[in-house]
Amino acid sequence: MAHEGSPTLDVADAILRRAQDDPDRPAVADGHGTWTYREVSRHARAIGAGLRDTGVRTGDIVVVQGHSSPRTIATLLGVLLAEATYLVVDGELPAGRLAHVFGEASPQVVIADDPGMFSSTGARIVTHDEAGQWHPAGTDNVFATVPRHLPGYVVYTSGTTGLPKGVVISRGSLAWHSSAVRSLFGLSASDRVLQAASFAFDVAAEEIWPTLCAGACVDILHGGLRAMSYAELTRTVRDRGITVVNLPASYFSGWAEYLHQTGQLLPSLRLAVTGSEELPADTARNWCSTGTRPRLINAYGVSEATITSVAFEVRPEAIVDDRVPIGTPLPGVRAVIVDDQGEPVAPGSDGQLLLSGPGIAIGCLGTDPAPAERFPPTATGDAEHGYLTGDRVREENGLLYFLGRTDDQIKVNGVRIDPGEIAAVLAGGSGITDARVMKIGDRIVACVRAHDDIDPESVLLQSGAVLPSVMVPDELVVLAEFPLTAGGKVDMGSLRATVEARLAAGSTAEAQEDLSEILRRLWREALGTSDIDAHTDFFALGGDSLGAARLSGALRRETGLGCHTRSVFAHPRFDDYLHYLRLLRAGRV
């Protein structure tokens, strides 16, 4: 399965052309201010010239650490203008991981908001304020052509050795990706694209570079999604006139459910993109069923193939066995399903997805041999290599379907079991919006995300009508929210720890408190009324600071959650405050 593409303009060149053609158009906003294309270009050219003056040469790695802001985006562009390679480091990166990253990457310069974080690395450190004093090298119209094979950025992902691996993406791959995504998303200069991912994750590159290459505006969401309630995101999209969002499937699923329950419409939003995890079939169906929601694209990709390689504009009729297709390859991408020996499988058979084409990474930093095995030569006879994704897929009617990982299968009583198959069945149950399955000891344990009251025994009984008995979970744990990583994916390590703690304490789904009923009762007591619904405002019905303090204290006593009085002021509406409590219980705030 392949889709042919063509050479594209370098990202830095494309953005400077936009700055030349329409310098006063908004380029990057963050809720506090807006930088125009002229301002982004001026700062980026100053950074590029300053880096060259400090001795940075073509291909050198420059670490950038800073808050999500217009200045940081312009700084990343400046690194590209210096023909260097940017590597974004999260300010919360543990010291051990930081030492590993610097040992592999050997950056020449660090541009940082927190220079003390890098004091022991030996690298030259420049603060963002100091870099902002550098002067642009002239006012040339556009940036000179850059060789496509040069590295553009490095992103660190989980490695097979237990340490992160630095994936190196070329300028050519970045240019191809930006062009392909512009076409896929239909981006134009009138768009306003939400930027929600941490800059340390490559999804941020998908939010930033295609948008700027299109002459559109990047709108930064401060703090990302981890502490953002669905109600807050909805208000942000509406108030800022956001036209495109790109959200992890876990978060998107919950947000879509919130919009469905509240009936809220978002007039400006024309496209929702989701990926990083499997999109629940019910979420896709519900999104498409109202007739009032914008286009929905289910995107699939890996860091080693430049973010997104395969995509599908969701149509309910293409959902098979409760699985939403990941779709077809982007222009230039070749997708082949192979067996354990690397040979193409028979039509209709399952196998591992092998990607090749313009997005494949140059390789990985360091000496871990496993990544090299994942980049086999292609069978086309040219000098290209591909990437073995480790993902099991199947092709049906010209569409690819994600089936799970090749390495997450488990054995129970000698029978090999795919947790993804069990999770898909559970996620299709009434009131359940997501499911994860794991093996703990000798038991299959399922964890489901559900906001409604559900009967665990009924759920297990229903799953037994679909699954072989050996695949029916031994335990079911219900959570209102799943813990998420900084990138917005389900944090499987934290989820496992939560599940293990519940099981160790003898906690079951039946014993789980219903936050909705607790909160409703306490609001009735605090406000002296039984008329409490989802839209009730605590202060509009007579609540005051003393009442908020008493409410918070009662919640702490009854739920054990660390509720503060200020949280009532931050979330005065009943449904918003209930969602906040669920996030708090899930460890996301």
C-alpha positions in Angstrom: 0.0 0.0 0.0 1.6 3.2 -1.1 0.9 6.9 -1.9 3.3 8.8 -4.0 4.5 12.3 -3.1 6.8 15.1 -4.4 9.7 17.3 -3.0 8.6 20.1 -0.8 9.9 23.5 0.4 12.1 23.6 3.6 10.1 24.5 6.6 12.3 27.5 7.6 12.2 28.8 4.0 8.5 28.4 3.8 7.9 30.4 7.0 10.2 33.2 6.0 8.4 33.5 2.7 5.1 33.9 4.7 6.8 36.6 6.7 7.8 38.4 3.6 4.4 38.1 1.9 2.2 39.0 4.8 4.4 40.2 7.7 1.6 41.6 9.9 -0.5 38.4 9.9 -0.8 36.8 13.4 1.6 33.9 13.6 1.6 32.7 17.2 -0.7 33.6 20.1 -0.9 32.3 23.7 -3.9 34.0 25.3 -1.7 36.8 26.6 -0.4 38.3 23.4 0.3 37.6 19.7 3.4 37.6 17.6 3.1 38.5 13.9 5.0 36.7 11.2 7.4 39.8 11.1 8.1 39.4 14.8 8.6 35.6 14.6 11.0 36.1 11.6 13.0 38.8 13.3 13.5 36.8 16.5 14.3 33.6 14.6 16.9 35.4 12.3 18.5 36.9 15.4 18.7 33.5 17.1 20.1 31.9 13.9 22.8 34.6 13.6 23.6 34.4 17.3 24.0 30.7 17.2 26.4 30.9 14.3 28.4 33.6 16.1 28.7 31.3 19.2 30.3 28.6 17.0 27.3 26.4 16.2 27.9 24.7 12.9 25.7 22.8 10.4 24.1 19.7 12.0 25.1 20.6 15.6 22.5 19.9 18.3 21.0 22.9 20.2 18.9 22.2 23.3 16.0 24.4 23.9 14.2 24.5 27.2 11.4 26.9 28.0 7.8 27.5 28.6 5.4 27.1 25.7 5.3 30.6 24.2 5.6 32.5 20.9 9.3 33.2 21.8 10.1 29.6 22.2 8.6 28.7 18.9 10.6 31.5 17.2 13.7 30.2 18.9 13.1 26.7 17.5 12.8 28.3 14.0 16.0 30.2 14.7 17.8 26.9 15.4 16.7 25.7 12.0 17.9 28.9 10.4 21.3 28.2 11.8 21.2 24.9 10.0 21.4 23.3 13.4 19.3 20.6 15.0 16.8 21.4 17.8 16.2 19.2 20.8 13.5 20.3 23.2 14.0 19.3 26.8 11.2 19.4 29.3 11.9 21.5 32.4 10.7 18.6 34.6 13.1 16.0 33.2 14.7 14.0 36.0 18.5 14.6 36.5 19.4 11.0 35.5 17.5 11.3 32.2 19.0 14.7 31.5 22.5 13.3 32.0 21.7 10.4 29.6 20.3 12.8 27.0 23.3 15.1 27.2 25.7 12.2 27.1 24.2 11.0 23.8 23.3 14.3 22.2 26.4 16.4 23.2 24.7 19.7 22.5 26.8 22.7 21.6 24.5 25.3 23.2 21.5 25.3 25.5 18.9 28.1 25.3 16.9 27.9 28.5 14.5 29.6 30.9 16.0 27.7 33.8 19.8 27.7 33.3 20.4 26.2 36.7 18.9 22.9 35.4 21.9 22.5 33.1 24.7 23.8 35.3 26.4 20.4 35.6 26.2 19.4 31.9 29.2 21.3 30.7 27.4 22.8 27.8 27.3 26.5 27.0 24.1 28.0 28.4 22.3 31.0 27.1 19.1 32.3 28.7 16.2 33.2 26.4 16.5 36.8 27.6 20.2 36.9 26.5 19.4 35.2 23.2 16.7 37.8 22.6 19.5 40.5 22.6 21.1 38.9 19.5 20.7 40.9 16.3 19.4 39.5 13.0 22.0 39.0 10.2 20.6 41.4 7.6 17.1 41.4 6.2 17.4 38.8 3.4 14.1 38.0 1.8 14.3 34.2 2.3 16.5 31.6 3.8 19.0 29.8 1.5 18.1 26.3 0.4 19.1 23.7 3.0 20.2 20.1 2.1 17.3 17.8 2.8 19.5 15.2 4.4 20.5 17.5 7.3 19.0 16.7 10.7 16.2 19.0 11.7 15.2 17.9 15.2 15.8 15.1 17.8 12.9 13.8 19.9 13.4 11.3 22.7 11.0 8.3 23.0 10.9 5.2 25.1 13.8 2.8 24.3 14.2 -0.9 24.5 17.0 -0.6 27.1 14.8 1.2 29.6 16.5 4.5 28.7 15.0 6.9 26.2 16.3 6.9 22.6 16.9 10.0 20.6 15.2 9.8 17.2 16.8 12.0 14.5 14.5 13.5 11.9 15.9 15.1 8.7 15.0 18.5 7.3 13.6 16.7 4.3 11.3 14.5 6.4 10.1 17.6 8.3 9.4 19.4 5.1 7.5 16.4 3.7 5.5 16.0 6.9 4.5 19.7 7.0 3.4 19.6 3.4 1.4 16.4 3.8 -0.3 17.5 6.9 -1.2 20.9 5.4 -3.0 19.0 2.7 -4.5 16.4 5.0 -5.9 19.0 7.4 -6.8 21.5 4.6 -4.9 24.2 6.4 -5.1 27.8 5.1 -4.1 31.2 6.3 -7.5 31.7 7.9 -7.0 28.8 10.4 -6.2 29.1 14.1 -4.7 25.8 15.3 -4.6 24.8 19.0 -1.1 24.0 20.3 -1.7 21.7 23.2 1.2 19.2 23.2 4.4 19.6 25.2 7.2 21.0 23.0 9.3 18.0 24.1 6.9 15.7 22.1 6.9 15.6 18.4 3.1 16.1 18.1 4.0 19.7 18.9 5.9 19.9 15.7 2.7 18.7 13.9 0.8 21.5 15.5 3.4 24.2 14.8 5.2 23.8 11.5 2.4 22.9 9.1 0.4 25.8 10.6 3.1 28.3 10.1 3.9 27.0 6.6 0.3 27.6 5.7 0.4 31.2 7.0 -2.1 30.3 9.8 -1.9 31.1 13.5 -0.6 28.7 16.2 -2.6 29.3 19.4 -0.8 27.9 22.5 -2.7 26.3 25.3 -0.6 27.1 28.5 -0.1 24.1 30.8 -1.3 21.6 28.1 -4.2 19.2 28.6 -3.2 17.6 31.9 -4.9 20.2 34.1 -7.4 21.3 31.5 -11.0 20.3 32.2 -13.3 19.5 29.3 -15.4 22.6 30.1 -12.2 24.8 30.1 -11.1 23.4 26.7 -14.6 24.0 25.3 -14.5 27.6 26.4 -11.0 28.1 25.1 -11.9 26.7 21.6 -15.0 28.9 21.5 -13.5 32.1 22.9 -10.3 32.0 20.8 -12.0 30.9 17.6 -10.0 27.7 17.3 -10.6 26.0 13.9 -8.4 22.9 14.4 -7.6 20.7 17.4 -5.2 17.8 17.6 -5.8 15.7 20.7 -4.7 12.3 22.1 -7.4 9.7 21.8 -7.8 9.3 25.5 -8.5 13.0 26.1 -10.5 13.4 22.9 -12.8 10.6 23.9 -13.6 12.2 27.3 -14.0 15.6 25.7 -16.3 14.2 23.0 -18.4 12.6 25.6 -18.6 15.9 27.5 -19.8 17.8 24.4 -22.3 15.0 23.7 -23.8 15.2 27.2 -23.9 19.0 27.4 -25.0 19.5 23.8 -22.5 22.3 23.3 -21.6 23.4 19.8 -18.3 24.9 18.6 -19.0 27.1 15.6 -15.4 27.9 14.8 -14.1 24.4 14.9 -13.9 22.7 11.5 -11.5 19.8 12.2 -10.7 17.5 15.1 -7.7 15.3 14.8 -7.0 12.5 17.2 -4.3 9.9 17.5 -1.4 8.6 19.7 -3.7 5.8 20.9 -6.6 3.7 19.6 -9.8 5.7 19.1 -12.8 4.0 20.8 -15.4 3.0 18.2 -18.3 4.5 20.3 -16.6 7.8 20.4 -16.2 7.9 16.7 -19.8 6.8 16.1 -21.2 9.4 18.5 -19.1 12.1 17.1 -20.4 11.4 13.6 -24.0 10.7 14.6 -25.1 14.2 15.6 -24.5 15.8 12.2 -23.3 19.0 13.9 -19.7 18.0 14.6 -16.7 18.9 12.4 -14.6 16.5 10.4 -12.8 13.9 12.5 -9.4 12.5 11.4 -8.0 9.4 13.1 -4.2 9.7 12.7 -1.6 7.1 13.1 2.2 7.4 13.3 5.4 6.8 15.2 8.2 9.2 16.0 10.6 7.2 13.8 8.5 8.0 10.7 7.9 11.7 11.5 4.7 11.8 13.6 1.9 10.9 11.2 2.1 8.4 8.4 -1.4 7.0 8.0 -4.7 8.7 8.5 -8.5 8.2 8.1 -11.4 10.7 7.9 -13.8 8.9 10.1 -16.9 7.3 8.6 -19.0 5.1 10.8 -19.6 2.5 8.1 -15.9 1.7 8.0 -15.8 0.7 11.7 -15.2 -3.1 11.7 -15.4 -5.3 14.9 -15.5 -2.1 17.0 -12.2 -0.9 15.5 -11.8 2.5 13.8 -9.5 2.3 10.7 -6.2 4.1 10.9 -6.7 4.5 7.2 -4.4 4.9 4.2 -0.8 6.2 3.9 0.0 9.9 3.4 1.6 11.0 0.2 4.9 9.2 -0.4 4.5 6.7 2.4 4.6 2.9 1.7 2.9 0.7 4.2 3.6 -3.1 4.1 2.3 -5.7 6.4 5.0 -8.3 7.1 5.4 -11.5 9.1 8.0 -12.4 11.7 10.5 -13.0 8.9 9.9 -9.6 7.3 8.0 -11.1 4.3 4.6 -9.6 3.2 1.6 -11.5 4.5 -1.2 -12.9 2.5 -4.1 -10.4 1.8 -6.4 -10.1 4.8 -3.8 -11.5 7.2 -2.5 -9.8 10.3 1.1 -8.8 10.6 3.5 -6.1 11.7 3.4 -2.7 9.9 6.5 -1.8 8.0 6.7 1.9 7.0 9.0 3.4 4.4 9.2 6.7 2.5 10.2 10.3 3.0 9.3 10.4 6.7 11.6 7.7 8.0 14.1 8.9 10.5 17.8 9.2 9.9 18.3 6.8 12.8 18.8 7.1 16.6 21.5 8.6 18.8 23.5 6.3 20.9 24.6 2.6 20.6 21.4 0.7 21.5 21.5 -2.1 18.8 17.7 -2.7 18.9 16.8 0.5 16.9 19.1 -0.6 14.0 17.1 -3.8 13.7 13.9 -1.8 13.5 15.3 0.1 10.5 15.6 -2.7 7.8 16.5 -2.0 4.2 13.5 -1.7 1.9 12.7 -4.3 -0.8 12.6 -1.6 -3.5 16.3 -2.0 -4.4 17.1 1.7 -3.5 19.1 3.0 -0.7 16.1 3.7 1.6 15.4 1.9 4.8 12.1 1.3 6.5 10.8 1.2 10.0 9.3 -1.8 11.8 6.6 -0.2 14.0 6.0 -3.1 16.3 2.2 -2.6 15.7 0.0 -5.4 14.4 -2.4 -4.3 11.6 -4.7 -5.8 9.0 -5.9 -4.4 5.7 -9.5 -4.6 4.8 -11.1 -2.9 1.7 -8.0 -0.8 1.2 -8.0 0.5 4.8 -5.5 -0.3 7.6 -6.8 -1.4 11.0 -4.7 -1.2 14.2 -4.9 -4.5 16.2 -2.5 -3.9 19.0 1.2 -4.2 19.7 3.3 -7.2 18.7 4.9 -7.2 22.1 2.0 -6.7 24.5 0.4 -10.1 24.2 0.0 -12.1 27.4 -0.2 -15.8 28.2 -2.8 -17.3 30.5 -2.7 -21.1 31.1 -0.6 -21.5 28.0 -3.0 -19.5 25.8 -1.7 -16.4 24.1 -4.1 -13.5 24.6 -4.3 -10.0 23.0 -5.3 -7.5 25.7 -6.4 -5.1 23.0 -9.1 -7.6 21.9 -10.5 -7.8 25.4 -10.3 -4.0 25.8 -12.2 -3.4 22.5 -15.1 -5.6 23.8 -15.2 -3.9 27.1 -15.0 -0.4 25.6 -18.1 -1.2 23.6 -20.2 -1.6 26.7 -22.9 0.9 27.8 -21.5 3.7 29.9 -17.8 2.7 29.3 -15.7 5.2 27.3 -12.3 3.4 27.4 -10.7 0.2 28.6 -7.2 -1.2 29.3 -6.3 -4.7 30.1 -3.2 -6.0 31.9 -1.9 -9.2 33.6 -1.3 -8.8 37.3 0.1 -12.0 38.8 -1.8 -14.8 37.2 -5.0 -12.7 36.7 -6.4 -10.8 33.8 -7.4 -7.4 35.2 -9.5 -4.9 33.2 -9.7 -1.2 34.0 -12.5 0.8 32.5 -13.2 4.5 32.3 -16.8 5.2 33.1 -18.7 8.2 34.7 -22.0 6.4 35.1 -22.9 3.8 37.6 -22.1 0.4 36.1 -22.4 -3.1 37.5 -19.0 -4.8 37.2 -20.5 -8.3 37.3 -22.9 -7.4 34.5 -20.0 -6.1 32.4 -18.0 -9.3 32.9 -21.1 -11.4 32.2 -21.7 -9.5 28.9 -18.0 -9.8 27.9 -18.3 -13.6 28.5 -21.0 -13.7 25.8 -18.4 -12.4 23.3 -15.0 -13.6 24.5 -13.7 -17.1 25.1 -13.8 -18.0 28.8 -10.0 -17.8 29.1 -10.2 -14.2 28.0 -12.9 -12.9 30.4 -11.2 -10.7 33.0 -10.8 -11.9 36.5 -11.2 -8.4 38.0 -12.7 -5.2 36.8 -11.7 -1.8 38.2 -13.7 1.3 37.4 -12.1 4.8 37.2 -13.7 8.1 36.3 -10.5 9.2 34.5 -7.3 7.4 33.4 -4.0 9.0 34.4 -2.3 10.7 31.5 1.3 11.4 30.6 2.6 14.9 29.8 1.9 14.1 26.2 -1.7 13.3 26.8 -1.5 9.5 26.4 -2.8 7.0 29.0 0.1 6.6 31.5 0.1 2.8 31.7 2.7 2.8 34.5 0.5 5.0 36.7 -2.6 3.1 35.7 -1.1 -0.2 36.7 0.0 1.2 40.0 -3.5 2.5 40.7 -5.0 -0.8 39.8 -2.5 -2.8 41.9 -3.2 -0.5 44.8 -7.0 -1.0 44.5 -6.6 -4.8 44.3 -4.1 -4.9 47.2 -6.5 -2.9 49.4 -9.3 -5.2 48.5 -11.0 -2.4 46.7 -13.5 -3.3 44.0 -15.5 -1.3 41.5 -18.6 -1.7 43.7 -16.9 0.1 46.6 -16.0 3.1 44.6 -17.7 6.2 45.8 -20.0 8.0 43.3 -18.5 11.5 43.3 -21.5 12.9 41.5 -23.9 11.9 44.3 -21.5 13.0 47.1 -21.0 16.4 45.5 -24.7 16.9 44.8 -25.6 16.1 48.4 -23.0 18.5 49.8 -24.0 21.3 47.4 -27.6 20.8 48.6 -26.5 21.1 52.2 -24.3 24.1 51.5 -26.8 26.0 49.4 -30.0 24.9 51.2 -31.8 23.8 48.1 -32.5 20.6 46.3 -32.5 22.3 42.9 -29.0 21.3 41.7 -28.3 20.4 38.1 -25.2 20.3 35.8 -25.3 24.1 35.2 -25.9 25.2 38.8 -23.5 28.0 39.8 -22.4 27.8 43.4 -22.2 31.5 43.9 -25.2 32.4 41.8 -27.4 30.4 44.2 -26.0 32.3 47.2 -22.8 30.5 48.0 -20.0 32.6 49.5 -16.4 32.2 50.6 -17.3 30.7 53.9 -19.6 28.2 52.2 -16.9 27.3 49.8 -14.5 26.6 52.7 -17.0 24.4 54.4 -17.8 22.6 51.2 -14.1 21.9 50.6 -13.6 20.6 54.1 -16.6 18.3 53.8 -15.3 16.9 50.5 -11.8 16.3 52.0 -13.4 14.4 54.9 -15.7 12.3 52.7 -13.5 11.6 49.7 -10.0 11.9 50.9 -9.2 14.3 48.0 -7.1 17.3 48.6 -9.8 19.9 47.8 -9.0 23.6 48.4 -11.4 26.5 48.7 -9.9 28.1 45.7 -11.0 25.2 43.5 -14.7 26.2 44.1 -13.9 29.7 42.9 -12.1 28.3 39.8 -14.9 25.8 39.0 -18.1 27.4 40.3 -20.4 25.4 38.0 -21.5 21.9 39.2 -20.5 20.0 36.1 -17.1 21.8 35.9 -16.4 21.1 39.6 -17.4 17.5 39.3 -15.0 17.1 36.4 -12.3 18.8 38.4 -12.8 16.3 41.2 -12.5 13.4 38.8 -9.3 14.8 37.4 -8.1 15.2 41.0 -8.9 11.6 41.8 -7.1 10.4 38.7 -4.0 12.3 39.7 -4.2 14.7 36.8 -4.3 17.9 38.8 
